[in-house]
Amino acid sequence: MPWYRHLLWPFAVLYGLGVWFRNRLFDLGILPSKQFDVPTICAGNLEAGGTGKSPVVLYILKLLSGNGFNVAMLSRGYGRKTTGFRLVSESDSVADVGDEPLQAKFRFPNLTIAVCEDRVKGIEQLLASENRPDAIVMDDGFQHRWVKPSFSLLVTRSGFPFWRNHLLPVGSLREAKSERKRADALVVIGDDSVELPFQEMSFKAKIEVSDLIQISGTETDVLKIETVVLLSGIANSHRFEHLAKQKFSVLEHLKFGDHHNYTVSDIQLLRKKLDSFGATAQAVVTTEKDAVRLKNSSLLNELGQTPVFYLPIDISFDANDSQKFDQMILEHGKHA
């Protein structure tokens, strides 16, 4: 962490007091938290993005749906231009529903994926629908305390876990470290060895990449791709680059901020990068979240026949943790 960030501690203290006061209002019941009569699993984090929460959500959706649960996912749809409750369809744009809900819909087209900035109303709408779910997964709902989930997962990364972090704006914590106590279990993602400084129900997971999936350009044999240019607009672009370098020679990485709304000029800049490398640049590789931002738009037309792929990312648990984690989620789904 740069030394000058520590100059912001007065602001971090004020921010922390505000968040602490809000949480105590919920704890005392002055602000109400509503609990529902279906299993409601929340996957969230204390940090502002980049912990690996999305792969955890996708893992849980796959686990529950693969074991016969009629599971739905509810997100606020960060960055969308619409408001209110909305069911996500594959024909939606990121402006309609946000990137992470659309990513989930592309992964699981048969599942109910919904967005609503008011999670209480969102869950009520889902439970009142004809296709009433028997389990709901809330994406990034740890700070949305108007809903009291029946099970809460806290996600952090092993390379920089939340207990080594600091409150905004010094660090990237949205809440104090002590708020971890609201979680029922902790998932630590990454290859770094880390010791927990407290006793928690915890699971160690690692990131895994699958084969490239093509979304535009001339159809190309994935096995023949060796040199690529990366494109990303996510919180943790360094991790994406690290994973990509395990499979390819990376010529350049064009990085943008998290949830970046791509423009024609962005893709034209990418086109110039590609042209500068000539035939050496065999393809563009982006993230799955960025792919959904580009897929239902005309932006990729700027790249012509250049092959564009995304790199799917999932998580896997150690053998013992895998069985324990799966059983924990499935049992909760049955008996909550």
N, C-alpha and C positions, 0 to 999 in steps of 0.2 A: 504494500500500500504506500503511495507517495506520501512523503512527510507532511506536505502542505494540507493534506486532508484532515490532519489532526487539528488544524486551526479552526475547523468547523464544529468542534465539540459543543460550544454554546448552543448552536442550532440543533445538534443531535439531542442534547438534554431537553430542550423545549419540545422537540418532536416526540421524544420518548415519554415525557409527562402527559402529552396529549393522548397518545395511544394507550398508555397505562390507565388514564382516567376513563376513556371509552370502554376498555375491557372490564374495568371494575363495575361500570354501570350495567353491563351484561351479566357479570357474575352475581350481582346483587338483585337482578331481576327488574331493575328500574327500566332498562331497555329489554324488551322481550325477545327470547329466542324460541322459535317454533320447532317442535319435533314432530315427525310424521310417522305413520303406522306402517311404512315400508322401509326396508334397509336402505339407508342413505349413506353412501361411502364418499367421504371427502378426501381428495388428494391435493395437498397444497404445500407451501413452503414458507419459511420466515424471510427468505431472501427475495429480492426483486428480480426474478427471472433467472434462467440459465442453470437450474439445478438438475434437470432431467425429469421433471414432473410429467411432461407429456407422454414419454414412453411408459411411465408407470400407469397412467390413465388407460393407455391403449392395451397394456398387459392385462389390467383388471377387466376391461370390456371383453377382451378375447377369452379370458378365463371364465367369466360368468356366462357369456353367451354360448361358449362351447360346452357348458355343463347344464344347458337347458333353461337358464334364466332368461326371462324377457326383460332385458336390462336396457335402460335409457341413460343417456349422458346429458347433463345440463351444464351449460357454460354461460357466462355473461356475454361472450362474443366480443372480446376486446378489439377495439379499432373499427367496429362496424359502423355504418352510417344509418342503420335502421334502429328502431327502438321497440320495446315491448317483447312479447313472447313470439317466437317464430320457430317452426320446424325447419331443419336444415335439409336441403335436397342437393343432389350432385350438380344440378345446373346453377346453383347459387354462386355468387361471386364473394370474394373476401369482404367487399364493401357491404354485402347483405348480412353476413353472419360471422365474420372474423375468420382468421386463418386456422386456428386449432380445431374449432368445431367442424370446419370443412375438411380438414385433414382426417378427422375421425370418421366422417361420412364416407370419404373415398376408401378408407380402410375397411369399414363395415357398412356397406350400402344398405343392408337389411335391418340395421339397428335404428332405433329412434334417437336422433341427436337434436337437441333443442337449445336455443339461446334465449336468455331473459336477464336483464340487468337486476331485476328483483327476483332473487332465487325463491323466495316464499311463493310468489305468484307463479313462477315457472313450475315448481313442483306441484302446486295445486292444479295447474293446467294439465300437466302430464297425468296426474291421478284421475282427472275428470274425463280423460280421452277414452275413446273406444278401445284403443290398444294400451290399456292401463299396465304400466310396468310393475314387475314385482321386485325390482331393485333399481336404484338410481345412483349413478356415479356423478358427483359434483367435481368439475374441473376447477382448480384454483379457488377453492371456497374457504380456505382456512381463516381468512380475515373477514369473511361475510358471516358475521355472527347472528344475523337475523334468523338463520337456520341453524338448528342444533343437530349436526349429523349423528347418526347412530354409530358411526365408526369413522375415525379420522386418522389419516396417514400423513406424516410429515416427511418430506423428501429433501435431501441435501447431497452435496457432492463431496467425495472423500478428499479431493485435492485442496478444497477450501471450505470445510464444513461450517455450519452457522455458528458453532461455539468459538470459532476463531475470528468471527466477523464482528462488525460494529453496526450500530444504528445509523440509518440515513441522517445526514448526508456524509458522515465520516466513512461509513461502510455502505452495505447494501441491505441491511436488515430492516424489514418493515415493522417488526415487533421485537420486543426484548427477548433474549434467549430463554428466560424463565417461562415464556408462554408455550414452550414445547410441551409443558405438562398437560395442555389441552388435547394433545395427540394420544391416540391409543397405541401407535407403533411408529417406528422410524425406519426409513429406507435410505441407506447410504450408497450412493452410486459412484463407481469409479474403481480404478486399479490400485490406488494408493492405500497403503496400510494405515489404518487409523484406529485409535483407541477412544472409546466413548468416556467422557469425564463424568458420566452419571449412569445410573442403572435404567435402562429402557428396554422395551420389547423392540429389538432392532434386527434388521436384515441387511446383508451386504449383497449388492447387485453390481453387475458390470454392463457396459454398453457393448452391443454387438451390431455389426453392419451386415446387411444382406447384399445380394447382387443388385446392380444398377437396374433401374426401371426407366425406360425411355418415354418422354412425353412429347417430343417434336423432332423434326429434322429427318434426314435420310436414315432409313433403318440400318442399324450398325450392330455388328457382333460385339457384344460386351467383352468377350474374352480377348479381343484384339486391341482394346483400348489401353494405352499405356501412359500417354501424356494428356493432361487436361487443364482447363482453367476453371477455377471454382467461383461460384456466385452464392452469396449468403446475406440474409438480413435477419439474424437471430442474436440472442443475448450472448451465447457462448460460441462465437465463431472460431475460436482457437481449438476447441474440442473437435469441431467438424473438420477443420483443416488437419488436425492430428490423425483422425480416423481415415480421411481421404488419402493421406500420405502413406498409410499402411498398404494401400492398394494401387496407387498411381504415382507417377511423377507429376507434381503440381508446378505448372509454369507460373501461375499468378493466382491470387485470391482477391477478388473484388468484393469488399465487405461494406455492408450498410448496417444501420441500427436495427434493433429488434422490432419486428412487425413492420418493417419498411414497406411503404407503398411504392412499388416500382413505377417509373415513368418511362416514356419513350426515350428520353435523353439518357437514362440509366442503361438501357439496353443498347443504345447506340454507342455508349462508352465501352460496353462489353464487346460490341462488334469491332471497335477499333483495336481493343486489346487482342482479340482473336486474329485480326488481320496482321498485326505486328509480328505474330508468331508463325504466320503462314500455315503450311501443312503440318507443322510440328504439333499444333493444337488440334487434337483429334476429336475433342468433345468438350461440352460445358457440363459440369456436374454441380448440382445445387442440393439443398436439403429438401426433405419431404414437405416441411412447412412452407418453404419458399415455392415449391412446385405448385401447391394449390393456389398461391397468389398469381402464378403465371398461367396456369393451365386453362382457365376459363376466360382468358383475355386475348387480345390480338397482339400483345407485346412481342411474343416469340416470333412473329412474322418478320421482325427486324433482323432476325438471325438466319433467315432463309433456310437452307438445307443443313445447317450445322446441327449435328446431333446434340440434343439436350437431355440429360438424365437426372434423376434424383437418387440419392443414396439413402435407402430405408434404414432407420435406426431403431433397435429394440433393446430391451434389457433381458438379462438372464441372471438367475440366482444360483448360488452354490447348491450342490445337490441337497444337502440337509435343509438349507434355507428355503429352497424351492418347494419342497413338500410341505414344510411348516407354513410358509406364506400362503400357498394355495389353499391348504386346509383351513387356515384362519379366515380367509376371505369367503370361501364357500360355506363354511359353518355359520359365519355371520349372516350371509345371505339367506340361509334357511331359518335362522332362529331369532333374528333381530325383532 
